[in-house]
Amino acid sequence: MVRQVGASQTPTQPGEEPNPAYTGAILTAEATPSQLYAWYGAQLKARGFVPAVDYRPGSQTSGRAWQIHHRVQVQVGVFNPTFLRPDLGIDVTLRPGDIAYEAVLVGYPPGLPKD
C-alpha cells in the first residue's frame, strides 16, 4: 500500500445529488492491468457485483468498475506512473513488471450511479 484515500460525501449545487463518499488505497502489484482487472472481477462477481461504467481521472491509463445494488461501486484504475508525482504528490518506485493502481469503494445516494 502506498497511500490510503477517501472522502466523505460532499454537497453540490442545490437540487443536485451530492458527491459520493469513498474509501480505498493507492497500491502497487506485480501484475499486468489485465491480470489485475481479472482478479478483481472474479472476486467481486463471486460477491454479486456486476460490471459498471468506469469513470477515471486523466492520471489513470485504464480502469474498470463493478457495482451492486446500484449504490455501491468498486472502482480500480491503473496509473500512468509519470503522473503520480505532479498530479498526486506521490513518489513510487516500481520494479519491472509492477503497476501502481487505485482501488476504491464508492457509496452513492439512492438511485445512483446513472449509466
HELIX and SHEET records of a PDB file:
HELIX    1   1 PRO A   33  LYS A   45  1                                  13    
HELIX    2   2 PRO A   81  PHE A   83  1                                   3    
HELIX    3   3 LEU A   84  LEU A   88  3                                   5    
SHEET    1   A 6 ARG A   3  ALA A   7  0                                        
SHEET    2   A 6 ALA A  21  GLU A  30 -1                                        
SHEET    3   A 6 ASP A  98  GLY A 107 -1                                        
SHEET    4   A 6 VAL A  72  PHE A  79 -1                                        
SHEET    5   A 6 GLN A  60  ILE A  68 -1                                        
SHEET    6   A 6 VAL A  50  ALA A  52 -1                                        
END                                                                             
